[in-house]
Amino acid sequence: MRGRSEAGFTLVELIMVLVILGILLALAFPSYLAARRNAYFAEAAERLQEMREFAWSFYAERQTFDGFSASPVPTENWDFSYVSCGGTTCQMVATGRSGTRVEGATVTVTLSGDGTSTVSSSGF
């Protein structure tokens, strides 16, 4: 009887490699999604920080948000707006643009005249 050549992999070995790769992917994918979500949130938070500093400087000069208005520049993924600014509070919102991965998400920052601010988000 002729001896069989042992070159190559068996079907079982190839299936085992695919199963192991599938398990590794299943473990890594949630981390990838969380990192991507955090990057989108950071993009909105950075622009909101600039808007917050602009609003604080206005408040520091006048001791009120009355009369404050500005037109923030949107990014590829986010639209920004000052929702309500008056008296001792100012609220600014980042809204996910339609057709992007953050569509429907919002990040809201509320400033108070006592120097505090709160941040909330939804849709992530």
C-alpha positions in Angstrom: 0.0 0.0 0.0 1.2 3.5 -0.8 1.8 6.0 2.0 -0.4 9.0 2.0 1.2 12.5 1.9 0.4 14.6 5.0 0.6 18.0 3.4 -2.2 20.5 4.3 -4.8 20.7 6.9 -7.8 18.5 7.6 -11.4 19.8 7.4 -11.7 19.4 11.2 -8.6 21.6 11.8 -9.9 24.3 9.5 -13.3 24.3 11.2 -11.7 24.5 14.7 -9.7 27.6 13.5 -12.9 29.2 12.3 -14.7 28.5 15.6 -11.8 30.0 17.6 -11.8 33.1 15.3 -15.6 33.4 15.8 -15.2 33.2 19.6 -12.5 35.9 19.5 -14.6 38.1 17.3 -17.6 37.7 19.6 -15.5 38.8 22.6 -13.9 41.8 20.8 -16.9 43.2 19.0 -18.6 44.7 22.0 -15.4 46.5 23.0 -15.1 47.9 19.5 -18.7 49.2 19.6 -18.1 50.8 23.0 -14.9 52.5 21.7 -16.7 53.8 18.7 -19.6 55.2 20.8 -17.1 56.9 23.1 -15.4 58.5 20.1 -18.7 59.9 18.8 -19.5 61.2 22.3 -16.1 62.8 22.7 -16.6 64.6 19.4 -19.8 66.2 20.7 -18.4 66.9 24.1 -15.4 68.7 22.7 -17.6 71.1 20.7 -20.0 71.5 23.6 -17.0 72.5 25.8 -16.1 75.3 23.3 -19.7 76.4 23.4 -19.8 76.3 27.2 -16.6 78.5 27.4 -18.2 81.0 25.0 -21.4 81.1 27.1 -19.5 81.4 30.4 -17.4 84.4 29.1 -20.7 86.1 28.1 -22.2 85.4 31.5 -19.0 86.6 33.3 -19.2 90.0 31.5 -23.0 90.6 32.0 -24.0 88.3 35.0 -26.9 87.1 32.8 -27.4 84.9 29.8 -30.1 87.3 28.6 -29.3 88.4 25.0 -26.9 85.6 24.4 -26.9 84.1 21.0 -24.4 82.3 18.8 -24.4 80.0 15.8 -22.3 77.0 16.5 -20.7 75.2 13.5 -21.9 71.6 13.0 -19.6 68.7 12.6 -19.9 65.7 10.2 -21.9 63.8 12.8 -23.5 66.5 15.0 -25.7 69.6 14.8 -25.3 72.0 17.8 -27.7 74.6 19.2 -28.3 76.8 22.2 -31.8 75.7 23.1 -32.6 78.2 25.8 -30.4 80.9 27.3 -31.7 83.5 29.6 -31.4 84.7 33.2 -29.0 82.4 35.0 -29.3 79.3 32.9 -28.2 78.3 29.4 -28.9 75.0 27.7 -27.0 73.7 24.7 -27.7 70.5 22.8 -25.8 68.3 20.3 -28.1 66.3 18.1 -27.0 63.4 15.9 -27.4 64.3 12.2 -29.7 62.2 10.1 -27.9 59.6 8.0 -25.0 59.2 10.5 -24.3 56.5 13.1 -25.4 58.9 15.9 -28.8 59.7 14.3 -31.2 60.2 17.2 -28.6 60.6 19.9 -28.4 63.8 21.9 -26.0 65.3 24.4 -27.3 68.2 26.5 -25.3 70.6 28.7 -27.1 72.9 31.1 -25.2 75.8 32.7 -26.3 77.6 35.8 -25.2 81.0 37.0 -23.8 79.5 40.2 -21.0 78.0 38.1 -22.3 74.5 37.9 -23.1 72.5 34.7 -24.8 69.2 34.1 -24.4 66.9 31.1 -26.9 64.3 30.0 -27.0 62.1 27.0 -29.5 59.7 25.3 -29.7 57.5 22.3 -26.3 55.9 22.5 
